[in-house]
Amino acid sequence: MTATSLPAKSPASTTRVRIRVNRLVLYTALVSITGLFLGPVGWLVLSGLKTPAELAASPVHWLPENFQWHNFADAFNLIDFLGYARNSLIIALIYATLVTLSSAWVGFGFARLDAPGKKPLFGILLGSMMLPQLITLLPTYLIFAKLGMVDTYWPWVLWGLAAAPYLVFLFRQFFAGLPRELEEAAIVDGCGYATIFWRIFLPQSWPVLSASFVIAFTWSWGDYIAPQLLLSTDKSTLAVAVMSTYVTSAGTPVANLQAAASVMYVVPILLIFLIAQRGFVAGMSTTGLK
């Protein structure tokens, strides 16, 4: 009885098996990381569907015994939810629009114009990104109080016109990668740098514009400290209302209503990201280091 030899695997077959194994490992890692990121969101949703007793229970109740869907209706009706959301939307749109355009203009200057001290100034700009907001908040408040801008939306207008260091960096990296021939041809045609920026460079930067707008909108929408410090209750934002309104007469937070309101609070950000995700990803991927 002779032993039959098994046919040897071809190199192509071995390569296909290796690719499938690598893909399986990669997909498993991606699913695991996604689960880690979505875990807090899922816990927030479940907390909004529980009773206060279930949230305070020990050991932890992972799932509510009865889904309290009315928590979302209660959280919506207990405060002027739409009014606060409108205030947040106005502030976020004003700030995101202005800071995106001003940052694009400053980034264009750093990328395409030559001037003495440009590199040290750009280094100072990058260094300012490491300053915590709390360090500058008190001096900023004193300035706005002297100017009579407290309890108005003018601070967000001025912040938007002042540009943002991180967004300036994004635009600078993008504009630095565009061919020099574009502006040279425009200069030959008699265009100034302002015309070159508005008619040539800015229309080509829609991926970075989209990414910058989403980032700036998220900053403003999620800001709690500045609206709490600068605005009265009527003009305040949804972030402040969610954190300070859902309390008992003794001042104890009603955690399940806060969780339900927080779920509704993040929905606009998710919608904006889903709508602009292609431009956001493209903008972040086209601003590599140079």
N, C-alpha and C positions, 0 to 999 in steps of 0.2 A: 504494500500500500504506500503510494508515493504522496508526499505532502504537496499540496498545491500552493504555490507562492501567490501572495496577494499582489495585485497590480499596484505599482508605485504611483503615488499621487503626483500629478503634474504641477509644475511651478505655478501655473495660472490658478489651479484649484486651491493650492495652499494660500495664495495671495488673496483670493476671494474670502476664504475662511477667516484670515487675519483681519481683513477689512470689516467683516461682519462682527467679529469680536470687539474690535476697536469702537465700532459704532454703538454696540450694545453697552459697552463701558461708558462711552461718552453720554449716551442718552440717559443711562441710569444716574450718572453724576448730575446732569442737568435737571432731571426730575427731582432729585434729592435737594438740590440748591433751590429750585422753585418752591418746593414744599416748605423749606426754611423761611423763605421770604413771605409766602402766603399764610404761614402759621399764625402770625399776629393778627392778620386781617380776618382770618377765620374765627379766631378767638374773640375779636371785637364784635363780629356779627352774632356769634353765639351769646355773648354777654348782653347784647341788645335784645335778645329773645328770652332772657331769664327774669325771674323775680328777684327783688333785693335779697330775700332770704337765701336763694340758691347761690347768689354771688358771694354771700358772706359765709356760706356753709363750709365746714371742715370735716372730712376731706373734700377736695374740690369736686364739684359736679361738672363733668365735662359737657354733658348734654342736658338741656332743660327738660324737665318732665313734661311740661306743656309749653309749646312755643307761644310766647307772649307777643303776637304780632301787633297788638294794640300799643306796645311801647313806642313804635315808630310814629303812630298817629298822635300819641300823647306828647312825644317830644316835639313834633311839628306844631301842635296847637298851643302848647304852654307858653311859647314865646312868639314874637313876630318873626318867624323863621324866614319868610320870603323878604321881609324888610332888611334884616341883617344880611341875608345873602345878596340882596341888591347893593348894599353898601360895600360888601367885600368885592363884588364884581366890578363896581365902579372904580374902586381904588386899584384893584389888580389890573384892570384894562388900562387905566391911565399910566400906572407905573410901568407895566410891561411894554406898552407901545413906545413911551418916551425913552426908557432906558435902552431898548433895543436899537432905536435909531441913533441915539447919542453915542452908544458904545460902538456902533458900526462906524460912525464918523471918526471917533478917536482911534479906533483900530486901523482905519484907512490911513490916517496920518502917520501912525507908527510904522505901518507897512510900506508906504509908498513915498513918503516925503523925507527929505534929509534936512537935519537941523542940528546945531551944536548941542551936545548933551542929551541926545535922543536915547542912547542906550542906558545911561544912568537913570534917566527919568523913567524908562520902561522897567528897570529893575526896582525902583521905588514903588511903581505901580503894582508889580507882582508881590512885593513885600507887604503891601497894604492888605492883601488878601488874608494874611495871617492875623490881622487885628480882630479880636472878638467884637461883636456888635455892642456888648455891654460897656466897653471902654468908651465908645464915642456917643452912647445914647444920652447921657446926662448933659454933656456940652451941647449936643444937638438940640435937646429940649430947651435949654436956656436960650439958645439963639432963636429958636422958633417962638418962644415966649416973648422975647424982646421985640420981635417983628410982628407980634399979634397974630400968629398963624396957628396957635393951639386951638383945637376943636374945629379945624378946617382940613380940607384935603390938599392944601398947598404944599405941605411937607413932601407928599408923594410926588407931586409935580417937580419940585426941586431935586429930589432924589433921582427921579427919572432923567432930568436934564443933565445931571452930574455924571452919568454913565456908571457902569459897574466894572471893577477891575477884571473879574473873571470873564465877563462877556467881551470886554475889550481884548483880552488875550485870545479868545476864540476868533474874533473877527480879524485880529492882526495876523494870526496864523493862516487863516483862509486867504486873505488878500495878498499876503506875501507869496503865495503859491501861484497866483495868476501871472500870465506872461507879461513881460514888460512891454511887448509890442502893442498891447491894447491901449495903454495910455500914451505911448509915443505917437501912434497914429492919430489919436484924438487931439494931442497937442499940435500936430501938424495941421489939423483941420481947424485950429483956432479955439479949441475948448480949454477952459480953465479947469483947475482941479475939482472945484465944486460940481461942475457939469460932468466931469469924468466919474465922480463918485455917484451922483444921482442917476445918470443915464447908462453907465457901463458897468461899474463894479457892483452897485447895490442890486440891480436886477439879476445878476449872476449868483448872488449870495443867498438865494432863497433857502437852501438847506440850513445855513447858519442862522438866518433870520428866524426860521421856524424853531430851531433848537433854543435860541436865545429867548424867544417869546415864551415858550413853554417853561423854561427855567425861571424867568423873571416872574411870570404869572404864579408859578408855584411858590416862589419866595414870598410874594405879597399876600397871596391867599392864605398861606400857612402862618403868617406872622401874627404873633400874639402880643409881644411886648410893646411895639410901637403904637398900635391902636389903643391898647389899654392905657398907655401913658399920655397920648395926645388927643384922644377923642372922648367925647361925652357918650353917655349910654345910647342916646338916640342915633348918633352918627357912627357908633361902633360897628365892628365887623362880626361875622358869624363865629370866628374863632374865639373871640372874647365872650360872646353870648353862650357858646357851648360850654365853656369852662367855668363860667361864673353864675349862670342863671339856674341850672338844675340843682337846687339845694333845698333842704328842708328848712323849716322855721328856725331850727337850731343851728343852721349853717352847715349841716352835713351833706356832702354830695350825694345825689341820687344816681348811683353808678350805672344802673341799667338804662336810664333815660339818657345819660351822658354818652353811653356807648351807642345807643340807637341814633342819637343826633350826630355822633361822630361818623357813623357809617354814611348818613346822608350828606355830611359835610365833605367827604372825600369824593363823592360821585362826580361833581363837576371837573375835578382834576383828572380823574380817570377818563372821562369823556374827551377832554381836550387832548390828553395824551394819545388816546386811540385814534382820534381824528388826525393828529399831526405826527403820528409815530414815524411815518416814512421819512418826512423831512427832518425829524428830530434825530433819528439814527444816522441819516445821511450827513447831517450837519456835524455830529460828533465824530464821524469817521473821516471827514474831510478837513479836519483841523489838527493834523499831526504836527509833532514838534519839528522845528526847522533849526 
